[in-house]
């Protein structure tokens, strides 16, 4: 029964996700890095500039390894891999549930429950193929869930499989930095078991070897202790009110509280039922108290709550539901499946909590299934080409509307996006070394040609645009692509946030800075464009001479020598908190104050 129902649920999820397939603009960002890796330029977004523009390290390299398959293009790899991992997460969640409820009597059977609620939520299907690391995130959480429950069932003897659990837990920060919390809690639970100290040291080594090695590489190579995206998005900041809006934006439209409440009641009933069938789960003499299924459940529920609080604290995201999906998935894991009792004569004659639990669990399952079917049938995408006051959009519907393509799954499809075709045209006409800037007119660009191209670097041109993914994939690799938010441009990433700005887009570095940065005020025809102020460009050039700013720029632009690598490691943490003013004159005054 469980195998057949799991295949059905996983198949429905795969079908629903494929019907909503797409690759988002942010999903295309990683593909630009993949192109540079293939070309031999290293894990960078622009040649010659060591910037980590991707939040998930593991996702970047998994996609890169996928391109080793003959004939596999980056877009195809990212689409198939994202879908495969998303579906695998559902299967692993069910397998973990089977381990959780193992030992129930033959008079009961298991049915998928929480996973049905998860796949019914439209964003879950949207981000199963978005090109982002969403599928990897829930797959890693589900894998750790399954492995931890297997570990909890083992005898006291130190098993090799425990080392595997520690290794997988250690991958958390490489999947996404905030998942270091779940990985760290899992490792602490492993270490709390009754094992020898030598084995504890082995577990720490297994968990920490890869993430620590990469952390050293990241700090030396990129000059930061975390991805540059964390600086650009101010991942340590606080926007509680916006985060609450983001929470309501997911829970409200789908009445998500209903299946969560039903699953909470059904889960408690199922747990009481299982305990009554196999007896109170007192730790066996040879098993430590922390090495139990109850401890694993508590661990994941705690992490789900902590992760949810973090998402709300930082303000959520601009993509509908995206960053709350791992929270929802984690909280539903303990009820990914629930036991249903067959109405035997003995059961009908029983009284007390066992009989009540036997009735409540199937009722909760029916409520969840009914809710799921209703949401799938009724929920419609909120198509709007205008960004609402909340700043939160149905990203898939937005880009399908903007491109006129139902399933935008390649860079070629995004050529249809406003500005992209005109960007290609202006690139062909602009002198080499020009800076290409968007204008207020949605379909037009202007370029600022250099006075002396020979004085500039080898970049064919520099594009300055917020939609970094599509621009990065459409442009050749010899074209520098930067954004005013700072995902690929650390100078912009280190600016202060705009008060009340759109979440995830609340930084804006004026293009005057860019002109000053890539060439200097005396080498550009700044008077050609009305929205560029020659005085601001000159002020920005002066501001760029600030010692702290020169140090930040040098960390990712200077030649990577051993000395530079070691210096980056030493300065990585202090540099992560460095901020600059958006107005160049204000930055000059601040810099003078700091250096005096």
N, C-alpha and C positions, 0 to 999 in steps of 0.2 A: 504493500500500500504506500509506504513512504517513498520508495524508489520511484514508483509510477507517478505519484503526485509531485515529487520534486522535478522530474523530467518535464512534467506539464507546466509547472510554474516557471522553471528556467526557460523553457521554450517560449512561453508567452512573453516573458521579459525580453528575450532576444528579438522576438517578432515586433513587439511594441517599440523597442529601442531602434530597430532597423527602420521602421516606418517613420521615425522622427530623426533619422541620421543627419548629421551635419558636423562640420568642424568650425568652431568659433574663431573669432579673430585672435583671442588670447591663446587658443589651441594652436594657431599657426606660428606663434612666437617660437615655440620649441623647435619647429621645423627649420627655421632660419639657422639656429645653432647646429642642427643636424647637418645642414648643407655645408656649413663651415668645417665640421668634423670630417665629412666626406672629402672635402677639398684639401684637408690637411692643415687648416688654419687654427685648429684647436677648439676647445669648447667656449666659443665667443659668439657674440651677436654681430659685431663688426670687426673686420680684420684689423689687427694691430691694437685693439682695445679689449682688455681682459675684463669683461663684465658678465656676471652671472645673471642673465635675464630670465631664467627659469626657476620657479620655486621648488620643483621636485627634481632632485638630482637623479634618483633612481629611474624616474619616468624618462628623463632625457636619454639615459644610456640604454634603457630597454628598447626605446624606439630606434636609437642608433644601431644597436645590434640587429634589430629587425631588418634594417636596410641592407644587411649583409646577404640576405636571401636574394639569389639571382632574380632580376626582374622586378623586385619589390621597390616601389617608390615611397618616399616619406609619407605622403598623404594616405596611401593605401595601408601602410603599416600602422600608422597611428589610429586609423579608423577601425581596423580589424582587431588590433591589440586592445584598444579601449573597450570594445564590445566584449571580447573574450574575457577580459579581467572582470568586467561588470557582472557577466553571467556566472563566472567562476565564484564570485563573492556570494551569490545566492546559494549555490550548491554547497560551499563551505559552511555557510551559516546554518543550513539544514543539517549537514553532517555533524557540526558542533552541537546542535540541538539534540540529535540522536544520542550523542555521548552524554549530554546533560541528563537526559531522561532514561538512560539505560538502566536496566534492573527493574523496570515496571513489570507487572504481572502479564500473563498471556491474555488476560481479559481486556487489555487496553491496546490501542495502536496510536501511532503518531501521525499528525497531519501538519503540513506547512501552515503557518498562521501569520506571524510577524512579517515574514518575507513577502506575503501577499499584500499586506498594507504598504510595504515599502515600494514595491514595483508599481502600485496603483497611482502613486503621486507623480504627476506629470514631469516635474524636474528630474526625478530619478531616471526616467526614460530619456529625457533630453540630454543629460550629462553622461549617459552611458556611452555615447559616441562623439563627444564634443571635441575630442583631441586634447582635452585637459587630463590631469592625473586623477580625476574623480574615480574612475574604475579601479585604478591601482590602489587608491586610498582604502576603499571599502573591501577590496580583495585582500589587502594586507591585514586589515582589522579582522576579517573573517578567518583568515589563515591562523592568525595568532589566537583567536577564540577557539578554534578547533584543536590547535596544538596544546593550548593551556588546559583544556578539559581532558585531553589525553594524558597530559602530565599529572593532573589531579587524580586520575584513576590508577596510576602506577604504584607499585609497592615502594617501600622506603629505599630499596636498592638504587644506587646512582646509575641511571640509565643514560646511554648515549643520546637517546632522543631528547633528553633535557638540554643537552648542548645545542641541539637544533632549535629548540624553543628559544633559548637565550640569543642565538644568532639572529633569528627572525625578529625578536623583540628589539634587538639593537639596530635594526634597519629603519625603525620609526622615523628618526630625524632626516633620513635620506629620502623617505617617501614624502613627508612634509615636515617642516621644522616643529610645528606644534604637536606632532605625534610622538615627539620625544617623551611627552608626559605619559602616554599609555605604555610605550616601550619601557620607560624607566620604572613605572609601577609594576609591570609584569616581571622585570628583572628582580626588583625588591622582593616580590612574592616568591620567586624561585630561590632567592638567597635565604629567605626566612625558613625554608624547609630544613628538616633535620638531616643535614649532610655534612661531610667533612669540610674543613676550611680549605684544604687543597682543592677540593671539587668546586667550592665557591670561587676561588681564584680562577679556575678554568672557565667557569661560567662568565665571569666578568671579562676575561680575555676574549671569549667567543662573541660576547655581545658588543664589546667596544672596539675590537680590532679595526673593522671596516669603517665605522663612522668616525673614529678618532683619526685614522689615516686620512680620510677625506677632509676632515676639519682642518688638519694641518695643511693639506694641499689648498683648500679653499682660502685660508687666511694668507698663505704665501703667494698664491697665484692671483687671486682677485683682490686681496687687501681688505677683506671684510670677514667677520665671524659668521655671517649668514648671507643668504642670497640678497642681491641688490634689490630685489622686489620687496623685501621686508622693509628696506629703508624708504623706497618710493611709496609704499602703502602705509608706512608708519605703523608697523605691526605691533608696536608696543604702546600705541596711543590709546585714547579712550574717547568713545562717542556713544555713550549708553543710550541716548534718546534715539539715535539713528538705528542702533542695534535692535532696540525694541520694535521699531517700525519694520525692520527686516524680519524679525521673528513673527510679527503679526501678518506680514505679507505672505508667509508660507502657511501658517496655521489657519488663518482666517478663511481664505477662499475655499479650502477643502474641508473645513470643519475637522481638522486633524486631531483635535482633542478627543473626538469620539472614538476612533480606533485605538488611540493611546490609552484612553481610560478603559476600554473593553479589554485590551491586551494586559493592562496592569491587573485588572480583576481576574481575568482568565489565567494569567501567569501565577498569581498567588494561589488560585484554586488548584491549578495543575501541580504546583509544588507541594501543597498539602496532600494532594492525592498520591503523589509519588512517595512521599515520606510515609504515608499510612500503609503503602503497599510493601515497601522494603524495610520498614522500621525506621526509627529515629537515626539520623545520620551522625552518630557519635564517632569521633575519630578512632580508628582502630589503634591498638597499642603500637603498631609499627609505623603509624602514619602521623605526621605532625598536624596540628590543628589548622595551619594555614594551607596545607596541601589537601584541599577539598573543593568540591564543585561549588559549594556555597561561597567560598572565598573568591573563586574565579568570577562568579556572577557579580559579586559585590565590586570587584575590581573594574569590570567593564561598565557597570552602571555608574560608578563613581567617575570614571573617565568621561562617559557620555555627558554627565552633568557639568563637569569641569570644562569640557570642550565647548559645550553650549554656552556657558557663562563667558568664556573667552570670545566666542564669535559675537555675542551680543555686546560685549565690552568694546571691541574694536570697531563696532558699527556695522557688522555683517559684510555685505558685498553689494555690488550693483547688479549682479545676475540673480534673478529670482530663484531662491531656494538653494543655490549651489553650495555655499559653505555650511549650511545646516544639514545637508544630506548625510555626511558622516555621523553627525550627532544623532539624527533619527535612526540611522542604520544600527549604531552601537546600542542605543536604548532598546531596540527591538530584538537584539540578539538572544536574550534569555527566553523570549517567546517566539523565536524563529519557527519553532514547531511546538505544539502542545499535545499532551496525551488525551485521548478520548476513550472513555471506559465503555465497553460493551455492556448492555443491561442484562447481566446474568441474574439468576434467581437469588444467588447469594448477595449480589450487590443491591438488588431491589429490597432485600430484607434488612440491609444494613442501615444504621442510623448514624447521626452525628456528622462531623465535618467531612468524612469520606463520601457520604451520599450527597451532601450539598456541593462539594467540589466536583463530583462526577456530573452534576447537572450544570453548574456554572460554566465550566470550561467549554463544553460544546456550544452553549448559548453565546459566549464571547466570540467563539470562532465564527458562528453564523453572522453575528453583528459585523465583524471585520470583513468577511467575504461580501456581505450585502453592501457595506460602505465602499469597498474597493470597486465593485462592479459599477456602482453609481458614479463614482468619481471618474472612472475610465470613460463612461458613456457621456457624462454631462460636462465635465471640465473642458473648457475651450481656452486656447492660447490668447493671451491679452495682446493682440496685435496693435502696435502703435509705433509710428515712426517718430513721434514726439516723446521725449523723455519726461516722465511725470515729475512732480515736485519731490517725491521720495527718492528719485534717482535710480529706482529699481525697475528693471525691464525684463520681459520674457526675451532673453537674448536670442534664442533660436528663431522665434517668430519675427523678431526685429530684423535679423539679417536676411531671413528668407524674403521679407517684404522689401528690404532695401536693394537686394540683388535681383529680385524678380525670379529667383531660382528656389524651388521647393526644398531641395537638399544641397546646400552649398558645401561641398566636401573637398574642394581643391582651391589652390591659388587662382587657377584659371577662372573659376566661378566668381571669385571676388573681384575680378576685373570689371564686372558689371556694377560694382558698388560705386556710388557717386564719388568723383574725384580720381578713381583709380585709372580709368582710361585716359583722362586728361593729364594725369601724372606721367604716364608713359610718353605722351606726346611732348610735354615740356622737357622731359629728360633728353629727348632726341634733339631738341633745339637749343638747350642751354649750353653755354661754354663749359669746358671741362673745369671742375673745381667749384662750380656754382653751388649756392645754397638754395634749395627749393622749398618755398613756403606756401601754405594754403592761405587763401584769402577768405573774406567773409562770404563770398559767393560760393555755394556748396560745390560747384563743379569746376572751379578755376584754381590755378596756381600762378605764382610769380617766381622769378629766380633772381638772385643777387649774384652777378658775375664778379669774379676777383679781378683786380687791376693787373696782378702779376701771377698767373697760374703757376709759374715755375717756382714761386716761393711757397707753394702749398704742398700738402702730402699727395700720395698717389690716388686718393679717392676720386673717382670719376665725378661724383656729386655727393651732396649731403641733403637728405630728405628729412624734414622736421614735421612729424605728424603723430597725432595721438593714437590712431589705429595702427599700432606697431606691427601686428601680425601680418595683416594683408599687405601693407607696404613693404615689409621685410621680405615676404615671399615673392612678391611681384618684381621687386628690384633685383638686378644682378648683384653678385657678392662684392663687386668693386664699387658699389654705391653705399655710402654710409647712411644708415637709417637710425634716426634718433627720435625721441618723444619728449614732450614738455613735461610729462608726468615723472619721468626718470627711470622707467623700467630698464632702458638700455643706455641711459645717459645719467651717470652718477651725479653730475653737477646739478641737474634738475631734481634728482632724488633727495639731495641734501637740503633743498629749500624748505621753508616753513609751510605748513598746510594752510590752505585758504579757509578761513572761518566760515562754516556752513556750506562748504563746497560739496559737490556730488561725491559720495563715498567711492573710494578707489580712483577718483579723478580730481582730488582736491589739492593738487600741486600744479603750478604753471610757471615755467621759466620763460621769461620774455625772449623772443627771438633775437633781440639786441645782444643778449649774452652769447648766443650761438655765433653771431657774426664776429664778435670780439674773440671768442674762444678759438674759432677755426680760421685764423689768419691775422686778426688784429685790425683795429679801426683804420689804420693808414693803408691797408691793402684792399679795401672793399669800396665799391661805389654805393655807399649807404644812402646817398641822396636820391636814388632812383625809385625808392618805395616809400610811400607816405607814412606807413605805420612803423617805420624804423626811424629812430631819432639818432642822428650822428653823435650828439652829446652823450646820450645813453650808451651808445656803443663804446665811446671813449672811456666813459666812467666804468663800464663793465670790464674793459681791458685793464684799467687800473686796479679794479677789485680782484681780478684774476691774479694779480701779482702778490696778493696776500699770502703769507708763508703757509698758513694752514690749508688754503685752497690749492696752492701749488703742490703741497704734499699729497692731498687727496687725488688730484689729477695724475700726479706722477705714479701713484700706487698701481694704476692700471694701464698707464700709457708708456712708462719707461721700459727700456729693455729688461727682460726678466733674467737678471743675473742672480747668482747665489746671494749676493749682498742685498739686492732688492727683495728677494724672496724672504730672507730673514727679517729685514726691516719691516716688511708688510705684516709679518706675524706679530711683531712687537707692537705695531701701531694699529692693528685691526680693530680691537675693541674701542680704544679712544676715538678712532676715526668714525666708527659707526654712529656716534652721537653728534658729529659735527653738522652744523646747520648754517646756511647762508641766507641773507635777505634777498627777496626777489627784486627790489629796487637797487640798482648798482650803487647809487650814492649812499644809500643807507648801509649797504654792505661795506663800502669804503670806511665810513665812520665807525662801524662795528669792528672792522679789522684793525683800524688804527688804535681803537681802545684796547683790543686784545693784545696787540703787539707792544703797546706802551707799558 
